Amino acid sequence: MKYLQLLFLCFYVSFATAQSITIVSDPSSPRAKFGAEKLSETLSAKGFSVTSSDKFKKSKDKVIVIGEKGTDFWKKNAKSAKIDDSKLTKKEGFQIRTQNNVIYIEGTDASGTLYGALELTDKIKASGKLPSDLNIEDSPEMVLRGACIGMQKPVYLPGRDVYEYPYTPETFPWFYDKALWVKYLDMLVENRMNSLYLWNGHPFASLVKLKEYPFAVEVSDEDFKKNEEIYKFLTVEANKRGIWVIQMFYNIIVSKPFAEHYNIKTQDRSRPITPLLSDYTRKSIAAFIEKYPNVGLMVCLGEAINTVDDDVEWFTKTIIPGVRDGLQALGKTEEPPIILRSHDTDGPLVMEKSLPLYKNLYTESKYTGESLTTYTPGGPWGETHKQLSALKSIHIENVHILANLEPFRYGSPDFIQKTVKAMHSVHGANALHLYPQASYWDWPYSADKTKSGERLLEMDRDWIWYKAWARYAWDSKRDRNEEVKFWDNDLAAKFGTTQEAANNIQKAYDETGEIAPKTLRRFGITEGNRQTLLLGMFESQLVNPSKWRVYPGFHESCGPPGELLLEYAKKEWNKEPHSGELPTQIIAEITEHGRLAVEAIDKAEASVTKEKEEFERLKNDIHAYKAFADFFSEKVKAALLVLRYSYSNDIADLDKAMPHLEKSIEHYELLVKLTKDTYYYANSMQTAQRRIPIGGDDGNNKTWAELLPHYERELANFKRNLEKLKASKDGKIETKEGKPWKPAEVTFIDEKLGTYLVKKGTKVYGTDISELTKIAPELQNLKGFSFVENDQNEKGTHLKFRNTKAVKLVVGYFNSDQKRFLLPPSLETDAAGNAHGQAEVILASAINLKDLPRVNIHTYTFQPGENKLDLGKGKVLILGFIDADQTVTPRDVGYIDAGEKAAIDWLFY
């Protein structure tokens, strides 16, 4: 009993002597109110007695005044302080001043007021007490600091195409979870992020109803009401936290019911702009602006529009007028910002044509594409950033998709800080648009398998990703030595370790932070989500990358100057000097990064006392990164020796390559072991858009266990071909020529095209330079269809036909980037670029013409019925139809141009 009395007495004394604090804030400012609430919660948790008020009164107790510069509230409640705020001019800036027992938090604007309150909150959390004397001012370096959520899925919905995901509880159950939104928005504001991007193909049909097009809505009335409620909730809660919600959409995409009503496609890159499409989209935008005036719009002109001329017309005659119509309906004249995404379009040209019509335009472009590759960007993509930032509007850097980082944890503060610095100094940007580090298509979950089966939230798992980018978006010039201490403290607190152990964890993050960026920029085919780097690459992709169509501008833009593998091998053989970043240098560096990272994380393990399961997952990721680096390095060593053989014709070079390829399998087996019970998948986009190292059709080939048999088969093929070479008399293998494909008949609708025989001597355009000189055996029974050269250049190529059974259309793309030739399908710029299975080269170097570039063969599959194909402007060969059921074996035919070297990847097939 005495013990209970003593306990009660202690509690009473503590309560009675608790320091009293009055927080005075502007009740008319949601952001000041929110900041005051967070400050009050923290003070209460630390034992203070907190009172809230909207008026300042002198008191012997502590008082905190929170307000915005120049407002009536601030003038009334801070007039006695005589605070100099003449230098408080920067957007979202704040200053904190202490006078006697009063702390004054003054913001340049409402967000600055909020951030000042949060700054004091953080200091109380860190020290456990209220600072006695504060004299602080701060403001962010980047104007916009935003995160992105994809209203999209890993797979297509039945009967729909890419990006087509209505807002429904069945498709996005998490979207209606208010507690989840509060958690996410709190994470953003804690990191001082001020914008949230929602990505979707055509959100309007889930959020607005049009009296002219009532049938266009694609959700039920019940779901529509839920969407209205949650969207309002989201925008109100975001506004409290100083977060601007931005709705992104693609062009030209229409809703499924709208498309069905008019018997058109929801999206068709090659279709022209029509009055119907323009009117529907313009009215959708107007209704959205009228209904959600505080939500911004981000416009993606590329991917579903074919030409830059159409981009300009669509933006100036549909998008901007739609926004103006919405403002007129609201009775407003102030222009809300519109963000122009400069992807698959000519951003500078679109801005030039649009700025005279609408002033409040922002621009956005991918930092180095859809991966993280370097903090020394340049090349043609870098020039686009410079041109856009030179417009002196807000230019936003988009850290996009992160296809080379999925799915392992990534959190290198050093790499991220250097990257943000490059955004400023090289690109001239002043805003950040940040994608999730992994699992974008599967948000809000990460790819991790847990022992309990519970899915991890990506925002929790990748806390350091958001914190690092946001920290350096606020201030990129922080002293590196101080930053090491900052992250050591953070990591020590998270995992309950010593400072030394925390420093080892940070080192593991920094070392692995270099592996994927360096690997992709030196050896990759693309920076886009067409390639899943951490699943590896085939030898054929290393020794003959052109067959896989290296994305133009990729290597120049995504890393420092250096040599690619083929160039390095050629220089080695010719004994020419090397320059820049070299393949051999990179494989040495990534293996060392892996070794040092594993060494560091293993040292830290014994000190961990908190979040042990998460530490084990992090440790496993670090070991997986090392296994990947070792695997990839052995593959590159083998590839170099195979390329040497292409010059030396010395089988000894291939003998030397064999142990490296065998060793790569051992490392990959370790990678399988490390991931089979810890990850559901490597890449969150599980569709046919994933092509490298192998197609992701129907959700396949998304784990290391699935890829291992493919790499084992590659090794077996190499062994078999090497034995054949050794057994041959002249060191050459007689390759079997392909068998002719079986033609198929279709019936053309509207017009019948002229035909020609695909054989040597045929002049496909009726000119001497277009004479066929070499043709792959597979093509020799086909009949091509005649087109006028100028018509293809000016109007594109169009076919409309009927077929009674499945067929493949054989299309020949010229191997040239010149504008007069139609570029082959590109999943980097056309998300629907594999809708007919056309993305991959089926026959490489399959046709030579007298004086035109050589031709690669792609095939388009069409199911029975009435079909059409619309290709863009530029010369392309339409070589006929074949039966879709026959076996078609992809290969490199090898009809190369004079002076070129034959590909060597046949060794792996």
Buried (B, 14 or more C-beta within 10 A) or exposed (E): EEEEEEEEEEEEEEEEEBBEBBBBBBEEBBBBBBBBBBBBEBBEEBEBBBEBBBEBEEEEEBBBBBBBBEBEBBEEBBEEBEBEBEEBEBEBBBBBBBBEEBBBBBBBBBBBBBBBBBBBBEBBEEEEEBBEEBEBBBBBBBBBBBBBBBBBBBEBBEEBBBBBBBBBBEBBEBBBBEEBBBBBBEBBBBBBBBBBBBBBBBBBBBBBBBEEBEEBBBBEEEBBEBBBEBBEBBBEBBBBBBBBBBBBBBBBBBBBBBBEEBEBBBBBBBBBBEEEBBBBBBBBBBBBBBBBBEBBBBBBBBBBBBBBEBBBBBBBBBBBBBBBBBBEBBEEEEBBBBBBBBBBBBBBBBBEBBEEEBEEBBBBBBBBBBBBBBBBBBBEBBBBBBBBBEBEBBBBBBBBBBBBBBBBBBBBBBBBBBBBBBBBEBBBBBBBBBBBBBBBBBBBBBBBBEEEEEBBBBBEBBBBBBBBBBBBBBBBEBEEEEBBEBBBEBBBEBBBBBEEBBBBBBBBBBBBBBBBBBBBBBBBBBBBBBBBBBBBBBBBBBBBBBBBBBBBBBBBBBBEEBBBBBBBBBBBEEEEEBEEBBBBBBBEBBBBBBBBBBBBBBBBBEBBEEEEEBBBBBBBBBBBBBBBBBBBBBBBBBBBBBBBBBBEEEBEBBEBBBEBBBBBBEBBBBBBBBBEEBBBBBBBBBBBBBBBBBBBBEEEBBBBBBBBEBBEEBBEBBEEBBEEBEEEEEEEBEEEEBEBBEBBEBEEEEEEEEEBBBEEEBBBBEEEEBBBBBBBBBBBBBEBBEBEBEEBBEEBBBBEBEBEEBBBBBBBBBBBEEEEBBBBBBBBBBBBBBBBBBBBBBBBBBBBBEEBBBBBBBBBEBEEEEBBBBBBBBBBBBBBBBBBEEEBEEBBBBBBEEEEEEBBBBBBB
